[in-house]
Amino acid sequence: MERLVAAVRYSTGFAVLGALIGAGTGLVLGLRDVASNEYTRQAPQLARWTVIDRTSEAMWQGVLIALTFIAVFVLLSTLLRLFLGNWRRACTGAAIAIPLLGAYLIAAWWINRALLPGALSPISIAGNIVLALLAFAAWYALLRWASSRTGAGSEIRTIALLRPAPLIVMLLAIVAVQSAHVFAKPAAAQDATNVLLIVVDALRPDRLGAYGYTRQTSPNLDRLAADGWQFMNALSIAPWTKPSIASLMTGLSPRQHGISSAGWNLGGHEKAAAVSALPRSLLTLPEILANAGYRTAAFGENHHLIAKLGFDQGFEVHDMAMTD
């Protein structure tokens, strides 16, 4: 019973250690993302959630890695108990085998990918056998060395030193999580923000007052630009409407979402035209907003963006045939 309690305590401490390392790594990565991005530095809420997302994701990855390590350790030590005769040597062998196994997999992947000709070729088979024998020889040599240096006194001292480790790690984890939350305070409760996307097809910026045009062509847009953020460098991802809007809705490039730079393509029959449609499998901005509880609608007049071509995804109301 005491061994079971000790195993649970040390496993918990190791999982917390993985969470701590993961959270620290994610926090550093999140802060790096914010520091390297001008937009997130000017948008505090986006910066906060960038750090929170990075930290939580890396924390759970650390826990998963730690639990995987524990599972592999238990499996290997149980198997090695059958060959090595006692649990102490089995646990020592498992602790040595895990990092060696990781190094072996990395080395084998690189050698097979960069040096060996093919998986089933005689040279590759021989090379992998030699690599496995070298890894086994290294494990056996390290196991004998560790067994020769491990005595009863040193084992007791090691256990005494490790006993408070889970509590210390748990305390550090709590401090790290609380520090992350101090930095990443959630926004104050407020009404949901309306999202209004105005798209004007084939509009030249040099004919807008906000971009220096002398005639009064765009008083409302000029006022909107004066009260908000105005970007001086903005590029379209494609030279015409359909792939541009598809990218705007999905965040993907035309190569990824499949809407080509050409309008109409020949189909299977000669002189038969086939038009590409936005795949229903893609996740669109309106779908994300609808999933978050927004009511969504699109109004306009553009035959490139009709429902038949997939541009109604996520919209509760979609009318691209307005005549008034």
N, C-alpha and C positions, 0 to 999 in steps of 0.2 A: 504494500500500500504506500509506504514511504517513497519507493522508487517511482510509483505512478504519479504521486503528488509532485515529486521533484521534476519528473519529465514534463508534466503539464506546466509547471512554473517556468522552467527554462524555455519551453516551446512558446509560451506566451511572451516571455521577455524577448525572444528572438523575433517573433512577429511584430512586436512593438518597435524593436530596433529597425526592422525593415520599413515600417511605417514612418519612423523618424527620418531615416536616411532618404526615403522617397519624398517625404514632405519637404525636407530641406532642399533636395535637388529641384523639386518642382517650384519651390519658392524662388530659388535663384534663377531658374529658367523664365518664370513669369516676370520677375523684375527686369531681366534682360530684354524680354519682349517689349515691355513697356518703355524701357529706356531707349530702345532702338527704333521706336515707332512714333513719329511726330503726332499722329492722329490720336493714339492712346494717351499721350501726355496731355493733350488738350481735352480729352474726354474722360474725366475721373471715374465715372461709373464703369465705362468699358475697361479702363485700366484695372479697377478693383476686381471685376469679374474675370479678367484675364489671369490675374494672379491666383484668385480662388480656384479657377478651373485647372490651371497648371498644377497647383499644390495638391488638390484633392486627387487628380488623376495619377500623379506620380506617387502619392501616398498609398493608394490602393495597389498600384503596381509593385511597390516595395513590399506590401503585405503578401501579395500573391507570390512574389519571388521567395520570400521567407518561408511561406507555407509549402511551396514546392521543394525548397531545400530540406525542410523538416520531413516531408513525405519520402523524399529520396533517401534521406539519412536513415529513417526507420526501416525502409525496405532493404537497403544495402546492409545495415547492421544485422538485421534478422537473417539474411542469407549468409553473411560472413560468419555468423555464430555457428552455423553448421560445419564450417571448414576450419575455423580458428580455435574452437574449443571453449572460449569464455567470452562473456559480454564485453569486458574491458578492451580486449584486443579487437573484438568485432566493431565496437564503437570507434576505436582509434583508426581502424582500417577504413571505415565508412567516411570519417572526417577527412582522411587523406585522399580517398577515392573521388570525392565530389569535385574539388577544384581541379584534380587531374583529369576527370572526365570532361569538365568544361573546356580545359585547354586542349584535350585530345579532339573534341568535336570541332573546335575552331581551326586547329591545325589540319585536321582531315578535310574539312570543307575547303580550306584554301589550297591544299596540295592537290586535291582531286580537281578543283576548278582551274588552277593555274598551271600545274605541272603534268598530271597524268592524262593519258590520251582518251580514256573512256571507261565507263563503269564496268563493262564486261570484258574488257581486254585483259590478256594475261599479265601485262605490266601493271595495270591498275590493281588487279586482284592481289598480285604479289606485294605491291607497294603498301596497300592497306593492311595486309597481314603483318608486314614488318612494322608498320606504324602502331598497330594494336599490341604487338609483342613488346615494343619499346615502352609503351605506356604501362603495360602490366609490369615490366621489369622495374620501371621507375616507382610504381606503387609498392611493389614488394620491398625494394631497397629502403624506401622511406618508412614503411611499416616496421621493418627490422630495426632501423635506427631509432624510431620513436619508442619501440618496446624496450630497447636496451637502456634508454634514458628515463623511463617512467618507473618510479618506485612508489612504495606505499606512502612515504612521507610527502613527496612532491605532489602526489595525487590529492592528499588531504588538503595541502596548502592551496592547490588550484581550486578545489571545490569551495573552500572558505572565501577565496577572493571573488569567485563568481556568484556567490549567494546573493549579495545585494544588487547585482547588476540589473535584473529585471525591474526592480523598484526605481533605480536611478534612471533607466531608459524610459520608464513610464512617466516620471517627473519631467524629463527633458521633452518628451513627446507632447505633454500637456502644455508646457511653456511654448513650444514651437507652434502648436495649433492656435493657442491664444494670441501669440504675436502676429500670426497671419490674419486672425480676425480683427485685431487692432488696426492693422494696415488696411484691411479689406472690409471696412464697415459697410453694411448694406445701405442702400439709399433709403431715405425717409419715405414713409408711406405716402403715396400720391395717386391721383387718378391716372389711368392708363393713357399713354401718349398716343395721339392720333398719328398715323403714318400716311402721308399724302405724297405720291410719286407722280410728278408731272413730266411727261415725255413729249417733246416736240420733235417730230420727224424732220430731218434735213434742215435744221436750224443752224445758221452760221453765227458763231460768237461775235464776229466783228460787225454784226448788224444789231448788237444789243448795247444799250447805253452803259450797262455795268462794265462792259469791256471796251469802252472808249468811243462808241459810235455817237456822232454829234446830233443826229435826228432823234426825236422822241418816239422811238418805235416800241419800247418795252417798259413803260413806267412801273407796272406792277412787279415785274421781274427785277427791275432795278431796286425797288424798295425792299424786296425780299433779300436781295444780295447785300444791301446795306445793313440789314438787321441780323444777318446770319453769317455763315461761312461762305466765302467765295473762293473757288479753286481756279487758279490761273493756268494750270497745266492739267488738262483732261483730254484723254485720247479714247476714241471709239475702238473697240476690239475688232470691228469688221466694217466694211465700207457700205453696208446697206442694212435695212431695218431688221429683217427676220433674225439673222444670227446675233445681231447686237442685242436685241431684246431678249433672246434666249439666254445669252450670257448674263444679262442684267438680272434675269429671274432665277438663274441657277448658280451663278458664280463660277461657271465653267467656261473654258475656251471653246470656240467652234469645233475644234478637233475632238473635244471630249463629249460635247452634247450632240454632235452629229449633224447639226444644221450647217450645210455647206455654204461656201461663199457664192455659189451659183444658185440662181433661183429655181430653175426647172431642169431636171435631168431626164434623159431618155430611159424609159422602162424596159421591160423584157421584150416588148413588141416594137418593131421598127416604127419610128415616128410617133410613138406613144409617150406622152409626158407623164412623169411621176414626180410629185413634190414631196420633199422631206418634212416630217412632222416632229415636234418636240416629244421625245419618248415619255410615256406615262410613268416609267420607272424612276425618273429623276425627281429629286426633291426641289421644289420651287419656293421662293420667298413667300408667296401668298399661302402656300401650304403650311409653312412654319408659323406664320402669323395666325392662320385659322386654328392651328393646333394649340396656340397659346391663348385662344379665346377671343380673338378679333373677328369682327364681321368684315368680310372682304368683298370688294366690288371693283370692276374695271369698266370704264366707258370710253369709247373712242370710235374712230372710223378708219380701219386699216385692214385690208383683205389679207395681209400677211399674218395677222395675229388672231385669226378666227378660232373658234373652239375646235373645229375639225382638224386644225393643225396642232392641237395640244396646248394652246396658250390659255385655256380656261382652267388649268389645274390650280386648285386651291381657292378659286373665286366662287363666292356664293351667287353673285350676279356678274355676268360677263356679256357685255353688249358691244360688239365691234362693228355694228352695222348702223350706227346712228346717222340719221339724215338731217336732224334738226340741230 
